[in-house]
Amino acid sequence: MIELLRRSLTARTVFATLVLSGFALVTLGGFLSYSLANSFYQSRLTQVLNETERAVGLVQGTVAAASLTDETALQTLINSVVPSLEISGGSGNRQVALLRSPGQPQLQLFQSPISRDLDLTSIPGELRQAVRQSPGILTYTSISLLRAGSQVPGITVGAPIDFPLAGDFELYLVFDLAAEQQSLQLVQNALAVGGIVLLIIISLLSYFVTRQIVKPVEKAALAAEAISDGKLDERLPERGNDVIALLARSFNKMASNLQGQIQQLDSLSRMQRRFVSDVSHELRTPMTTIKLAGEVIFGNREKLDPALSRSAELMQNQILRFERLLADLLEISRYDAGAVTPEFEYQDLNAVVGAAIASIEPLAFSMKTEIQVILPPSSVDAEFDAKRIERLLRNLLSNAVEHGEGRAIVVEVGQNSQAVAVCVSDSGVGMTRQQLERVFDRFWRADPARQRSVGGTGLGLAISKEDAILHRGWLQVWSKPKRGTSFRLTLPRRADSVIANSPLALPPRSAEI
Amino acid sequence: MSQKILVVDDDDALREMVGLVLSGAGYNPVFAGDGISAVDVFTSHSPDLVLLDIMLPGQSGIEVCKQIRSKSGVPIIMLTARGDTEDVVLGLEAGADDYVVKPHNGAELLARVKARLRPLSADAAVVQIGSLVLDPQTFEVKRGAVSLSLTPLEFKLLHTLAAKPQQVFSREMLLEQVWGYQYKADTRLVNVHVQRLRSKIEVDAENPKIVMTVRGHGYRAGTEAS
């Protein structure tokens, strides 16, 4: 229930409407029923008092008119008058009692005339006392009566009556309010039923009204979801002129603009990639000719004079550099075109790490850099493309040698149940945070003013990153200025699986010492 | 007498430059600039080896390769602008023996050419493999009285396997001993040529009895004798 309220705007709105209107209805019903009950009671009270006054007048008139000589005559008279009071009057159901006030000499024969069924508890002692103390006026009290096994409200009215010869009496009339109670009950029932029906109607109404507003919003939400999932053709129906239609129109306009922008960017970047690929390919044939020609000249440089000979050397070096750049450009354009198919094979990562280190050793030696290797005792088997991973590691190693300032480079290999990892760390110049953010960008160099001893193409790390992604692996970097840089490559053991965590720490343990 | 090499490339400068490199190494280059004339020049000059560019006007290098193969087993080395596309496999399947990726250097090119023109060692003996008899002197393969036509490369491949029937040859070993590669090369060369060889010598190429695959290792000669 709470879950539904939290999730559905409609449910929340309907629930709030229900609670508020329920509260309003209960308040209104309570007030109505209270004032009705009050007015019923007041009008009945007036009637009751009138009737009692008439009854008292009748009894007193009758007694005064008769010439009473003795007790027996009084008794006879009273016995005839009092029962007649039960039926006279408008409302029928009343009971009568004529009681002799206490504290007077006993009349020998007198018997108080009391209506049958009258329960004397309906005439409380306090009332009798009040009646005796207020001669000439009517005194009343509300009571509760038992009628046909259920409690009904009633009124007892009393008045003192003075009989000549016989002394003080009190006349009591007991009225029940069953009819009024019943009417009130009827009204209350009607109110309750009406209120419930009203609540249901209000709920339905608020449900439909809310749906009317929420549904387009929901549709817009779903459409936005679809667009963010790449279904750029998703649109909302535009009907009418209201605010909902305005929402739909604005949404569609936004989606169209977005689609246009994305398509434009997409075609631009496709064109650009196509251009890089074409240029690279077109360059290959002249490059081959230049290379062959350069080799011939370079091979015969002893026959040239010193200036020409040196020129041949310079040209040869730059041709090689140009060739590396071209090869990297071609490689990256292959990735951009999605035309790379790796050859996965289940093999030992240690062996590939060893091969990469062996190929970089001449460079490390010339830079007087030591390479320390930490390998696990057992083989580290995983599914990967050895050529690409070796190239990637060579690249990381040559970067480490170039930026390591001659300090030792640490290569660590690790494995866990799902992944294998290599971490290449140097203790060299390191990089700032801003530099780190761009480290995998194409043609980006940490320090353009720095002398290039190794002469990378500027595409090495960009290609390495692509290689890692191709393997569904991670290539991550940690670096701090003057502390050094660590690159960690993590590969899943199976080419089709996903890595949860890397077996090696980054920054590496060696960097924390 | 110097060996004649046909250079087929549509780029004039490159064609001439390759010619210079070949002349410098003592070969005698002849040239063709498109796919149509390539076949004519081949027929009129009957070169000892063909360097063939894949991207050619007229008809593609693949087509030229097929046509030359249909009448000769002369070594064909493809020059390809792309190292990793299906062009390589298509070229090998069309009958090319080897390929060189542009931009290549002179030494690399000459090494490939030399390897393809190197004859079998003189002391190579006549060997038998399955029902086949291989004569290295005449490059003849016979099943009984029937002569089978193999290219020199295919012959060398089969002879290498047959000479040591006890040995399993890895693809890398075959690349070194048959193709003359000193370093890691494309193992697809071996795969494609084993397929071509099987289609020529096996009774049922789907179920080879002469060149057997050893899963995970490479190939060996079949031991079946008939």
Interface residues (C-beta under 8 A of the other chain):
Chain A: H281 R284 T285 P286 M287 T288 T289 K291 L292 A293 E295 V296 E323 L326 R334 A339 V340 T341
Chain B: D11 A13 L14 M17 V18 L20 V21 G24 A81 R82 D84 T85 K102 P103 H104 N105 G106 A107 L109
